[in-house]
Amino acid sequence: MPPKRKRQVEESHHPHSLRLDERRNSKLCELQPTEKILVTTTNSRSTVQIGVHSLSSTTITANPRTFRLSLIPKSVAECSFLEYLGGLECNTGVPTGNILGFSFAPYITWYVATVTFREEPVAFKECHHNKKVYVHLPYKLDERRTVITVDCDFHGLTPLFNPSSSSTQVKFDVVAVSGLSSHAFGSWRSREQYHMMWLRDILPLDFPNFRVFIWGYDSDLNKSTATSSISDFSKRLLLSVYGARCEGEENDIHRPIIFVGHSLGGLVIKQALVEAAQSSSKNVHTILESCIGVFLFGVPNKGLNNENLLSLAKGKNTADFVGSLKEGSELLRSLHAAFRCCYQDYLKACFVVSFYETEDTKSVIEASDGKWKREGKPIRMVTLESATSFMPTEDEHNKIPIASDHSNLVKFTGRDDQNYLAVRSKMKEMIQGFKDYETKPENPAASGMFVFCKVNTSCNDARPSTPKI
């Protein structure tokens, strides 16, 4: 075995860096028996570089998967867990620099990690869609040898970043919801750097006081046997978000929240806000009252071009669901009417930005092997009018074009991606507007809750119920 080596990691050696939540002045993280990475602190924040100088040792798997690891005990240190993951056995042995992407964040009473490997460990290979893997932690890491859960579906809420240093407190919650037939994690990651996912790896660099979540649900049109509706999804979203916010300090449920939605995810968010407005639960209502921003990417408020999807879904349980998303859909008209009342009552000060596609998207077809593939004729999935009709009225300067097709709207390539910089700019504008509002002596924000306006009960009785699909 070659001698161990210490390496001072520099940001320029790798496409992106990953933050450690356990802030330390200096710490040696032993990723593998033959490789050590020195973690140094800059401005009270630790950064660690993963997989440096190891491109020749192991070939990156095409489209490497990202796994979610849950139920990690609070007694386990992040650096120790990272070392454990780096030492897992693969088919080729223990590859050097095998971790390409990583996050580690508290959730309820445990930690949740996300990890992208250069080569998948043997212990994780049996993890597939709807099939979890259960792994005993080694004794040296956890004396109780706790069983952690490994999955690749990412259903429900997944924390990606949570600032833990005393100098950086959580000021805002971000919840991102992916779209139709999507993956909660994969939908947001770069096609060029497949292990880089901007909500995990980039957003915290620019907004270190954000706590970032993604929320996943079964919206697979081909394989799903469920008969869910937008309303079903939105109710589960509200329950997940409130559950995560009520676990912290008392004022966590009143922390400002920002929703990010792509395609169908934006409709789920829209319906969730309507559900919260109509709810008799004070706890659920706080989510609506705390919503200060909604960032939307190609959301089909007035429907989408679903002709080819209708033919593919014919005879499946998802056929009615697909039909409800067509242009001019009665479901979407009803949802828009209900949201108009919700907006007038609660969200007039909410900062809403709508990003829309400027390129056509290859339609989905069924290939000769029976798989659905995006190889059909190009179509405009969501029109400009549909994508910018989230609210009754939207400011023109908050209707932002993105030179992309529908599928790639949220797959930013890096921190210098012009589309990401547009999102970053609008988020800074939103935060500044919130701060300006918060400092006004006549508003109720000083009490810890960001309430936009008084309830206008005149619209309550007129709210149409949103039919299920």
Disulfide bonds with the S-S distance in Angstrom:
Cys29-Cys79 1.85
Cys341-Cys459 2.14
